[in-house]
Amino acid sequence: MDDEHSNKNGELQVDMESSKPETSIHSIFSPKVETQATISEIKFLRLFQPLSSSWLQDLHSIKNEWGNSKYPLVPGHEIVGVVTEVGSKVQKFKVGDKVGVGCLVGACRSCDSCANNLENYCPKMIATSNSTYYDGTTTYGGYSDIMVANEHFVVRIPDKLPLDASAPLLCAGITVYSPLKYFELNKPGMHVGVVGLGGLGHLAVKFAKAFGVKVTVISTSPGKKDEAIEDLGADSFLVSHDVDQMQAAIGTMDGIIDTVSAVHPIQPLIGLLKFQGKLVLLGAPEKPLELPIYPLLMGKKMVAGSCIGGLKETQEMIDFAAKKNITADIEVIPMDYVNTAMERLARADVRYRFVIDIGNTLIAA
């Protein structure tokens, strides 16, 4: 099994001590690229990360809400930067290339999932942050100024895409792009619903529209109608607790991309589907959702899940985004604003992603 130390020990990282619920800056040793590549016989490259996207998953990890956090913890898993050094065996990248690292930094490379370019479903997948390398050491994420990564888990960012607004594509973007393609909800003229208009939802609207799909946003917040239709280009809007609106839309959608992570009823969503329609769940609620079986049987409908994407598909998504001018709507923040941003993130007070300007604002403590 390969020892893929992909992002071990950036130099000036923000970490989280379990005794205090906020981030602070520390210096952590960074290994030399060539030494690491020679020892492990794996291709490594060093990244400079000017920007790193902050997501709700980081907040869950920092607060140990899932009970699996390892402290000190360095969050961040949507990371972009510029290559500053490469190992002698690296073939895909050179110094100066714009690159990105998403949610995973290692996989076994030998299972069926890996053989089919689905490293994200590898049983031994290594997450970018708060995970464990094969030798037992902890992975550190993108809230740092330096990163060392195996080139297999790095994607090229086209020059056409700005680094800041492309960072969220590496998680949120691929999370919505992959199910749209896999479940064949990307055919022009189809009607797709998008549940939730946050970091994932707004990108789901953008990708679906780029595929030529009719999009209806479904939200609990009536106030989001204008931004859904006027700003993002959705075709229509439903308030999920408006019985009349939901009733009028029954049986009209080929598929639904549900991005909501909170517990919510899915039976009304199943009702919106046409015969053989597909409801794809992308969120991970803390408690199980109630799944009604009868509507599935009578309509030959499907409820499925999807989780990020493999490296090949992630590169495909990035290239498609560059072609269609798709980027995330972001708010760029300095490193010293991270704790405040986390508080705002918990209140859903962001439209739609925070992006940390690492390169210009991360200063040694």
MINU-175081 format. One record per residue (C-alpha): residue number from 1; x, y, z. Coordinates in Angstrom, 3 decimals, padded with zeros to 6 digits, m for minus. Layout:
// residues N
PT | NUM | X | Y | Z
...
This chain:
// residues 365
PT | 1 | 000.000 | 000.000 | 000.000
PT | 2 | 001.378 | 003.440 | m000.934
PT | 3 | 002.208 | 005.943 | 001.784
PT | 4 | 000.715 | 009.073 | 000.233
PT | 5 | 001.620 | 011.958 | 002.531
PT | 6 | m000.179 | 014.519 | 000.460
PT | 7 | m000.629 | 017.596 | 002.620
PT | 8 | 001.402 | 016.882 | 005.702
PT | 9 | 002.514 | 019.856 | 007.779
PT | 10 | 002.122 | 023.235 | 006.122
PT | 11 | 004.321 | 025.927 | 007.650
PT | 12 | 001.975 | 028.600 | 009.007
PT | 13 | m001.269 | 026.855 | 009.753
PT | 14 | m004.427 | 027.723 | 011.595
PT | 15 | m005.341 | 024.986 | 014.021
PT | 16 | m007.899 | 024.296 | 016.685
PT | 17 | m007.238 | 023.215 | 020.269
PT | 18 | m010.052 | 021.147 | 021.750
PT | 19 | m010.120 | 023.296 | 024.883
PT | 20 | m011.177 | 026.469 | 023.066
PT | 21 | m013.746 | 026.767 | 020.270
PT | 22 | m011.792 | 029.063 | 017.966
PT | 23 | m008.862 | 028.981 | 015.580
PT | 24 | m005.365 | 030.292 | 016.253
PT | 25 | m002.155 | 030.514 | 014.219
PT | 26 | 000.791 | 028.158 | 014.743
PT | 27 | 003.955 | 027.198 | 012.838
PT | 28 | 004.278 | 023.550 | 011.817
PT | 29 | 007.253 | 021.916 | 010.080
PT | 30 | 006.858 | 021.232 | 006.357
PT | 31 | 008.702 | 018.275 | 004.749
PT | 32 | 010.951 | 018.738 | 001.736
PT | 33 | 009.305 | 017.649 | m001.494
PT | 34 | 012.207 | 015.709 | m002.986
PT | 35 | 013.003 | 013.832 | 000.219
PT | 36 | 009.380 | 012.853 | 000.706
PT | 37 | 008.985 | 011.804 | m002.927
PT | 38 | 012.169 | 009.718 | m002.869
PT | 39 | 011.354 | 007.912 | 000.361
PT | 40 | 007.793 | 006.995 | m000.601
PT | 41 | 008.417 | 006.653 | m004.340
PT | 42 | 005.395 | 008.814 | m004.958
PT | 43 | 005.181 | 011.968 | m007.032
PT | 44 | 004.804 | 015.020 | m004.825
PT | 45 | 004.544 | 018.702 | m005.512
PT | 46 | 004.505 | 021.728 | m003.255
PT | 47 | 001.671 | 024.223 | m003.465
PT | 48 | 001.372 | 027.844 | m002.458
PT | 49 | m002.225 | 028.488 | m001.466
PT | 50 | m003.366 | 032.089 | m001.801
PT | 51 | m006.973 | 031.170 | m001.101
PT | 52 | m008.817 | 028.420 | 000.715
PT | 53 | m012.570 | 027.996 | 000.771
PT | 54 | m014.343 | 027.655 | 004.110
PT | 55 | m017.311 | 025.306 | 004.320
PT | 56 | m019.803 | 024.136 | 006.928
PT | 57 | m017.958 | 020.815 | 007.195
PT | 58 | m015.000 | 022.728 | 008.622
PT | 59 | m017.277 | 024.141 | 011.314
PT | 60 | m018.550 | 020.669 | 012.222
PT | 61 | m014.977 | 019.398 | 012.531
PT | 62 | m013.715 | 022.361 | 014.541
PT | 63 | m016.516 | 021.945 | 017.087
PT | 64 | m016.155 | 018.145 | 017.041
PT | 65 | m019.879 | 017.843 | 016.333
PT | 66 | m019.318 | 014.506 | 014.589
PT | 67 | m017.167 | 013.187 | 017.449
PT | 68 | m014.152 | 012.315 | 015.294
PT | 69 | m011.986 | 015.445 | 015.397
PT | 70 | m008.264 | 015.140 | 016.070
PT | 71 | m006.607 | 018.121 | 017.748
PT | 72 | m004.682 | 020.199 | 016.898
PT | 73 | m006.871 | 020.369 | 013.813
PT | 74 | m006.173 | 022.273 | 010.601
PT | 75 | m009.415 | 022.634 | 008.581
PT | 76 | m009.837 | 023.394 | 004.906
PT | 77 | m010.527 | 021.114 | 001.946
PT | 78 | m011.177 | 023.374 | m001.054
PT | 79 | m007.669 | 024.630 | m001.717
PT | 80 | m006.138 | 026.469 | m004.661
PT | 81 | m002.686 | 027.838 | m005.255
PT | 82 | 000.389 | 028.026 | m007.430
PT | 83 | 003.031 | 025.312 | m007.683
PT | 84 | 006.345 | 026.447 | m006.188
PT | 85 | 008.281 | 023.157 | m006.184
PT | 86 | 007.937 | 019.672 | m007.676
PT | 87 | 009.505 | 016.299 | m006.957
PT | 88 | 011.696 | 014.686 | m009.617
PT | 89 | 009.003 | 012.145 | m010.532
PT | 90 | 006.190 | 014.657 | m011.044
PT | 91 | 004.947 | 014.655 | m014.636
PT | 92 | 001.619 | 016.501 | m014.645
PT | 93 | 002.658 | 019.862 | m013.217
PT | 94 | 005.452 | 022.392 | m013.231
PT | 95 | 006.392 | 025.400 | m011.147
PT | 96 | 003.948 | 028.246 | m011.755
PT | 97 | 000.908 | 026.110 | m012.604
PT | 98 | m002.432 | 027.033 | m011.022
PT | 99 | m003.710 | 023.986 | m009.157
PT | 100 | m006.240 | 022.819 | m006.598
PT | 101 | m006.792 | 020.097 | m004.006
PT | 102 | m010.277 | 019.059 | m002.967
PT | 103 | m011.693 | 016.732 | m000.333
PT | 104 | m009.288 | 013.820 | m000.625
PT | 105 | m005.513 | 013.466 | m000.638
PT | 106 | m005.061 | 009.697 | m000.702
PT | 107 | m006.632 | 006.387 | m001.697
PT | 108 | m005.497 | 002.783 | m002.053
PT | 109 | m005.293 | 003.090 | m005.868
PT | 110 | m006.017 | m000.641 | m006.237
PT | 111 | m009.696 | m001.298 | m005.362
PT | 112 | m012.562 | m001.386 | m007.871
PT | 113 | m013.558 | 002.190 | m007.041
PT | 114 | m010.043 | 003.504 | m007.633
PT | 115 | m009.718 | 001.465 | m010.835
PT | 116 | m012.861 | 003.224 | m012.107
PT | 117 | m011.617 | 006.726 | m011.198
PT | 118 | m013.909 | 006.857 | m008.175
PT | 119 | m011.302 | 007.447 | m005.492
PT | 120 | m013.967 | 009.249 | m003.460
PT | 121 | m015.628 | 005.870 | m002.816
PT | 122 | m012.416 | 004.033 | m001.951
PT | 123 | m012.829 | 002.245 | 001.428
PT | 124 | m009.382 | 003.547 | 002.380
PT | 125 | m009.833 | 007.093 | 001.090
PT | 126 | m007.851 | 009.719 | 003.007
PT | 127 | m009.620 | 013.048 | 003.563
PT | 128 | m007.719 | 016.309 | 003.177
PT | 129 | m008.311 | 017.406 | 006.760
PT | 130 | m008.778 | 015.561 | 010.063
PT | 131 | m008.071 | 012.173 | 008.528
PT | 132 | m005.229 | 009.677 | 008.973
PT | 133 | m002.436 | 008.712 | 006.608
PT | 134 | m001.547 | 005.083 | 006.186
PT | 135 | 001.328 | 005.451 | 008.671
PT | 136 | m001.031 | 006.773 | 011.360
PT | 137 | m000.200 | 010.483 | 011.159
PT | 138 | m002.908 | 013.126 | 010.826
PT | 139 | m003.779 | 015.092 | 007.703
PT | 140 | m003.776 | 018.878 | 007.886
PT | 141 | m006.020 | 020.963 | 005.654
PT | 142 | m005.910 | 024.168 | 003.721
PT | 143 | m005.810 | 026.847 | 006.398
PT | 144 | m002.056 | 027.034 | 005.816
PT | 145 | 000.414 | 028.756 | 003.533
PT | 146 | 002.160 | 025.632 | 002.233
PT | 147 | 000.870 | 022.258 | 001.083
PT | 148 | 002.585 | 019.130 | m000.210
PT | 149 | 000.354 | 016.874 | m002.301
PT | 150 | 000.578 | 013.754 | m004.394
PT | 151 | 000.064 | 014.877 | m007.981
PT | 152 | m002.677 | 012.282 | m008.546
PT | 153 | m004.897 | 014.177 | m006.110
PT | 154 | m004.230 | 017.598 | m007.610
PT | 155 | m006.296 | 019.182 | m010.392
PT | 156 | m005.252 | 021.851 | m012.843
PT | 157 | m007.065 | 025.188 | m012.609
PT | 158 | m007.464 | 026.719 | m016.093
PT | 159 | m006.006 | 030.196 | m016.473
PT | 160 | m009.480 | 031.459 | m017.356
PT | 161 | m010.787 | 030.755 | m013.839
PT | 162 | m009.964 | 033.114 | m010.941
PT | 163 | m008.388 | 031.252 | m008.043
PT | 164 | m010.648 | 032.698 | m005.361
PT | 165 | m014.010 | 031.951 | m006.987
PT | 166 | m012.891 | 028.552 | m008.280
PT | 167 | m011.853 | 027.200 | m004.856
PT | 168 | m015.415 | 026.172 | m003.830
PT | 169 | m015.778 | 024.184 | m007.034
PT | 170 | m013.386 | 021.586 | m005.606
PT | 171 | m016.034 | 020.392 | m003.143
PT | 172 | m019.368 | 022.128 | m003.664
PT | 173 | m018.943 | 022.194 | m007.434
PT | 174 | m018.107 | 018.533 | m007.915
PT | 175 | m020.729 | 017.537 | m005.323
PT | 176 | m023.517 | 018.869 | m007.551
PT | 177 | m021.895 | 018.248 | m010.945
PT | 178 | m021.356 | 014.522 | m010.388
PT | 179 | m024.998 | 013.534 | m009.672
PT | 180 | m026.325 | 015.733 | m012.465
PT | 181 | m024.217 | 013.711 | m014.894
PT | 182 | m024.412 | 010.263 | m013.305
PT | 183 | m028.194 | 010.289 | m012.929
PT | 184 | m028.560 | 011.810 | m016.404
PT | 185 | m030.226 | 014.967 | m015.178
PT | 186 | m028.096 | 017.021 | m017.564
PT | 187 | m030.130 | 016.605 | m020.742
PT | 188 | m031.347 | 019.853 | m022.354
PT | 189 | m035.044 | 020.400 | m021.778
PT | 190 | m035.272 | 018.315 | m018.615
PT | 191 | m036.811 | 019.816 | m015.484
PT | 192 | m034.688 | 019.593 | m012.330
PT | 193 | m035.476 | 020.855 | m008.849
PT | 194 | m032.767 | 022.164 | m006.531
PT | 195 | m033.579 | 022.023 | m002.817
PT | 196 | m031.719 | 024.637 | m000.798
PT | 197 | m029.990 | 027.760 | m002.070
PT | 198 | m026.666 | 027.842 | m000.260
PT | 199 | m023.128 | 026.943 | m001.233
PT | 200 | m024.136 | 023.735 | m003.003
PT | 201 | m027.536 | 024.890 | m004.196
PT | 202 | m026.386 | 028.017 | m006.012
PT | 203 | m023.767 | 025.990 | m007.896
PT | 204 | m026.329 | 023.298 | m008.706
PT | 205 | m028.438 | 025.991 | m010.365
PT | 206 | m025.453 | 027.277 | m012.345
PT | 207 | m024.331 | 023.860 | m013.583
PT | 208 | m027.862 | 022.717 | m014.404
PT | 209 | m028.543 | 025.871 | m016.410
PT | 210 | m025.226 | 025.408 | m018.224
PT | 211 | m026.432 | 021.926 | m019.228
PT | 212 | m029.571 | 023.483 | m020.712
PT | 213 | m031.899 | 022.216 | m017.993
PT | 214 | m035.029 | 023.941 | m016.676
PT | 215 | m034.421 | 024.649 | m012.984
PT | 216 | m036.847 | 025.163 | m010.115
PT | 217 | m035.387 | 026.183 | m006.763
PT | 218 | m037.213 | 024.776 | m003.724
PT | 219 | m036.621 | 026.627 | m000.469
PT | 220 | m038.129 | 027.310 | 002.931
PT | 221 | m037.242 | 031.002 | 002.504
PT | 222 | m039.611 | 033.038 | 000.296
PT | 223 | m037.088 | 035.881 | 000.342
PT | 224 | m034.672 | 033.884 | m001.805
PT | 225 | m036.934 | 033.951 | m004.854
PT | 226 | m035.349 | 037.024 | m006.423
PT | 227 | m031.774 | 035.816 | m006.021
PT | 228 | m032.724 | 032.384 | m007.370
PT | 229 | m034.417 | 033.701 | m010.495
PT | 230 | m032.894 | 037.109 | m011.162
PT | 231 | m029.332 | 036.535 | m009.942
PT | 232 | m028.756 | 032.845 | m010.655
PT | 233 | m031.076 | 032.312 | m013.601
PT | 234 | m033.453 | 029.702 | m012.171
PT | 235 | m036.690 | 029.357 | m014.113
PT | 236 | m039.063 | 029.119 | m011.167
PT | 237 | m039.221 | 029.022 | m007.381
PT | 238 | m041.247 | 027.020 | m004.867
PT | 239 | m041.690 | 027.676 | m001.165
PT | 240 | m041.566 | 024.180 | 000.293
PT | 241 | m044.084 | 024.882 | 003.063
PT | 242 | m046.581 | 026.522 | 000.693
PT | 243 | m049.089 | 023.722 | 000.153
PT | 244 | m050.692 | 025.323 | m002.902
PT | 245 | m047.380 | 025.888 | m004.677
PT | 246 | m046.175 | 022.362 | m003.981
PT | 247 | m049.511 | 020.854 | m005.026
PT | 248 | m049.417 | 022.706 | m008.349
PT | 249 | m045.961 | 021.300 | m009.104
PT | 250 | m046.731 | 017.626 | m008.400
PT | 251 | m045.363 | 015.271 | m011.058
PT | 252 | m043.494 | 017.948 | m013.018
PT | 253 | m039.802 | 017.218 | m012.368
PT | 254 | m037.452 | 014.679 | m013.920
PT | 255 | m035.143 | 014.871 | m010.946
PT | 256 | m034.323 | 016.768 | m007.778
PT | 257 | m030.932 | 017.631 | m006.304
PT | 258 | m031.437 | 017.987 | m002.544
PT | 259 | m028.563 | 019.924 | m000.942
PT | 260 | m030.069 | 020.371 | 002.535
PT | 261 | m028.136 | 018.974 | 005.509
PT | 262 | m030.872 | 019.573 | 008.091
PT | 263 | m033.591 | 017.040 | 008.872
PT | 264 | m036.516 | 017.709 | 006.532
PT | 265 | m039.447 | 015.780 | 005.028
PT | 266 | m038.731 | 014.211 | 001.654
PT | 267 | m042.204 | 012.856 | 000.868
PT | 268 | m043.339 | 016.215 | m000.594
PT | 269 | m040.232 | 016.207 | m002.788
PT | 270 | m040.945 | 012.695 | m004.042
PT | 271 | m044.388 | 013.934 | m005.006
PT | 272 | m042.856 | 016.525 | m007.325
PT | 273 | m041.168 | 013.821 | m009.398
PT | 274 | m042.465 | 012.457 | m012.665
PT | 275 | m042.760 | 008.726 | m013.284
PT | 276 | m039.248 | 007.239 | m012.858
PT | 277 | m038.038 | 010.496 | m011.368
PT | 278 | m034.904 | 010.663 | m009.230
PT | 279 | m034.376 | 012.359 | m005.881
PT | 280 | m030.651 | 012.665 | m005.116
PT | 281 | m029.643 | 013.525 | m001.546
PT | 282 | m026.360 | 015.398 | m001.049
PT | 283 | m026.734 | 016.588 | 002.547
PT | 284 | m025.940 | 014.585 | 005.673
PT | 285 | m028.536 | 015.326 | 008.382
PT | 286 | m027.636 | 014.481 | 011.960
PT | 287 | m030.683 | 012.198 | 012.249
PT | 288 | m032.156 | 009.737 | 009.706
PT | 289 | m034.767 | 010.985 | 007.276
PT | 290 | m038.147 | 009.268 | 007.049
PT | 291 | m038.408 | 007.433 | 003.731
PT | 292 | m041.939 | 006.739 | 002.445
PT | 293 | m041.936 | 003.585 | 000.337
PT | 294 | m045.375 | 003.584 | m001.302
PT | 295 | m044.796 | 006.680 | m003.508
PT | 296 | m041.592 | 005.075 | m004.768
PT | 297 | m043.345 | 001.837 | m005.677
PT | 298 | m046.247 | 003.470 | m007.485
PT | 299 | m044.098 | 005.826 | m009.521
PT | 300 | m041.015 | 003.633 | m010.009
PT | 301 | m039.127 | 006.522 | m008.445
PT | 302 | m035.631 | 006.528 | m007.037
PT | 303 | m034.033 | 008.017 | m003.928
PT | 304 | m030.245 | 008.007 | m004.106
PT | 305 | m027.183 | 009.668 | m002.655
PT | 306 | m023.950 | 011.070 | m004.019
PT | 307 | m020.688 | 012.242 | m002.454
PT | 308 | m018.186 | 014.556 | m004.202
PT | 309 | m016.415 | 012.902 | m007.172
PT | 310 | m013.248 | 011.200 | m008.345
PT | 311 | m010.199 | 013.070 | m009.582
PT | 312 | m010.886 | 012.521 | m013.281
PT | 313 | m014.428 | 013.820 | m012.950
PT | 314 | m013.290 | 016.736 | m010.798
PT | 315 | m010.895 | 017.834 | m013.527
PT | 316 | m013.696 | 017.424 | m016.068
PT | 317 | m015.943 | 019.605 | m013.906
PT | 318 | m013.285 | 022.315 | m013.565
PT | 319 | m012.722 | 022.367 | m017.325
PT | 320 | m016.484 | 022.546 | m017.941
PT | 321 | m016.752 | 025.416 | m015.454
PT | 322 | m014.023 | 027.302 | m017.314
PT | 323 | m015.782 | 026.722 | m020.634
PT | 324 | m019.141 | 027.900 | m019.279
PT | 325 | m017.749 | 030.678 | m017.032
PT | 326 | m019.067 | 029.046 | m013.856
PT | 327 | m017.616 | 030.220 | m010.550
PT | 328 | m018.922 | 030.367 | m006.999
PT | 329 | m020.421 | 033.518 | m005.517
PT | 330 | m018.011 | 034.320 | m002.711
PT | 331 | m016.997 | 036.705 | 000.044
PT | 332 | m013.209 | 036.972 | 000.359
PT | 333 | m011.997 | 037.371 | 003.942
PT | 334 | m008.620 | 037.817 | 005.679
PT | 335 | m007.230 | 035.118 | 007.947
PT | 336 | m007.876 | 037.119 | 011.115
PT | 337 | m011.600 | 037.145 | 010.259
PT | 338 | m011.914 | 033.337 | 010.313
PT | 339 | m013.454 | 033.034 | 013.798
PT | 340 | m016.063 | 035.677 | 012.985
PT | 341 | m016.745 | 033.965 | 009.672
PT | 342 | m017.325 | 030.687 | 011.494
PT | 343 | m019.967 | 032.373 | 013.646
PT | 344 | m021.633 | 033.807 | 010.553
PT | 345 | m021.418 | 030.435 | 008.835
PT | 346 | m023.324 | 028.842 | 011.711
PT | 347 | m026.096 | 031.412 | 011.107
PT | 348 | m026.022 | 030.824 | 007.336
PT | 349 | m024.964 | 034.455 | 007.012
PT | 350 | m022.930 | 034.168 | 003.830
PT | 351 | m023.700 | 034.342 | 000.144
PT | 352 | m022.633 | 031.737 | m000.631
PT | 353 | m019.078 | 030.799 | 000.353
PT | 354 | m016.322 | 032.385 | 002.400
PT | 355 | m012.892 | 032.246 | 000.783
PT | 356 | m009.832 | 032.956 | 002.912
PT | 357 | m007.083 | 035.047 | 001.345
PT | 358 | m004.217 | 032.934 | 002.661
PT | 359 | m001.476 | 034.432 | 000.513
PT | 360 | m001.971 | 038.026 | 001.576
PT | 361 | m003.227 | 037.705 | 005.135
PT | 362 | m001.690 | 034.678 | 006.887
PT | 363 | 001.018 | 036.085 | 009.163
PT | 364 | 003.066 | 034.179 | 011.735
PT | 365 | 001.852 | 034.542 | 015.298
